[in-house]
Amino acid sequence: WASLPTTNPGRRGLTPEHLAYVIYTSGSTGRPKGVRVPHASVAATLAVAGGAFGFGAGDRVPSLASFAFDIWLFETLLPLLGGGTVRLLPRDRVPDVPRLVEDLAGCTALHAVPALMRRIVEEVRATPAGVLGTLRRVFVGGDAVAPDLLEEMRAAFPAAEVHVLYGPTEAAIICAAHRLGGEAATRQMVGRPLGNAALYVVESDGRVAPVGVPGELCLGGASVARDYLGRPGLTAERFVPDPFSTQPGARLYRTGDRVRWLMDGSLEFLGRTDLQVKVRGFRIEPGEIEARLAEHPGVREAVVVAREDVPGERRLVAYLVGDETAGADVLRAHLSERLPEYMVPAAYVRLETFPLTPNGKVDRRALPAPEGGAFATRGYQAPSGEAEEAVAAIWAELLGVERVGRWDHFFELGGHSLLAVRVVSRVRQALGVDALPGDLFERPVLADFARGLQTAARAAAAAIERVDRTGSVPLSFAQQRLWFLEQLGGMGAAYHVPMGLRLRGQLDRGALARSLDRIVARHEVLRTTFPAVDGEPVQRIAAPAGESALRLVEHDLRAAPDAD
């Protein structure tokens, strides 16, 4: 070290637009994204945050976050810029909450992600009054902050201001904050803009949403990052031209967060657009279900995901941290009073703690599959008789549960209308009786449903015979409808499922052609034409041909100006 200069290194040629850092964040695809953030963006954030929170020479702030998480810059640079002190803690002490609380003694400010903050609060409230009494400001952020956590923080730190921090890595640490006031916390908050970024709530058609109307939060202004390292496609998708700015080249960052403006000028957090799920044709926002679960006194934290543990059977599963009163049957009844049936989870898994990512957020991919106790049951009593035993076996298989008792309720076990169709089909095969899906809605308890099968008509449908393919085949009603619409013109590809597929590397054209030929040979609908005979449409199904059955058209674009 003796040979190195004692002065700061020169900054010749360095501009605010040069990169300050690249931080990787996890995405919904599981592939991390490297966010490139210039000095100007970081400086804008630190300037407004320093003014908003006023760190000074007497402040002592612990740094709990990993330096791979951009909130570490808030925990370290902001106190130092104000003349305060930063207490660096060994990484292995942060998860050890009792020892961590001891290390926090004498600190005047504290930041933690919600999962860690909740554990700190629990430890503080379990110790004698006055512990961490020197805290004056407590910050929580980095993930959605439940209202009950804010109330617990208020109780644990009565002398401190409680703040929610909001900001994605793509907006240089934070861009909004919410200070808990005297009123009870009832919403998940983003808060008010700090001034380093412009916040817009944008509807799906690109228009600014009025107060109270949900939309996607888009960020513009000085703190917006440069781009994603080596990801031009993703950069173009998330960093879009800013239609609200007069500055040339200005961009908006699309956060993917669903929010809405409140009348007091603050933003409420409603969930993630990329966490929206579609189950049985219904588009569902899990955050709405989580909020209703959190209203139950036995639930401290809740996460709802859509799982497909059985291929083709997607269902909602609720995960919660809470006490013994939060049983599956109790929570299902609680939600059934507040939500439509399609939003009520099929299973409820109680955990001691949620699995976390290295950045302290809930790791949804690590949540376990639900087991027998996660479903609402009514006290097990074994099925009685051939019909009940057969129905119980069918329900257990289709619902993915270990066992079904004679007093169990089909819909409380996670059944729905589409599964009801499969149940009656299986009942027909197993017992030879004609049941209807409506029977399950009228008699959803297993014993009642099985008893109704005793008076059901015997299944006697004739076997479906194969139609001769060599001649003309009449159109089905659905085909007639589409043929008629096609005659009107303009239908185009409305009833197709278009998809572009890019193949990289060496292409074996012969193998591709043979593969497509096999698909055409296997699926006769791809060999079907619809000529008109005497003015009436018919089906003509061509026989499978040789390897050249499909005429594969090739366009060589290597000489095109925009070829990559």
Beta strands, then each sheet from edge to edge (+ up, - down):
strand 1: 19-25
strand 2: 33-38
strand 3: 60-63
strand 4: 85-88
strand 5: 109-112
strand 6: 137-141
strand 7: 161-166
strand 8: 176-179
strand 9: 189-193
strand 10: 198-202
strand 11: 215-220
strand 12: 227-228
strand 13: 239-241
strand 14: 251-261
strand 15: 267-272
strand 16: 277-279
strand 17: 282-284
strand 18: 299-310
strand 19: 313-322
strand 20: 347-350
strand 21: 528-529
strand 22: 532-533
strand 23: 536-537
strand 24: 540-541
sheet 1: 1+ 2- 12+
sheet 2: 3+ 4+
sheet 3: 5+ 6+ 7+ 8- 9+ 15- 14+ 11- 10+
sheet 4: 5+ 6+ 7+ 8- 9+ 15- 14+ 13-
sheet 5: 16+ 17-
sheet 6: 18+ 19- 20-
sheet 7: 21+ 24-
sheet 8: 22+ 23-
end
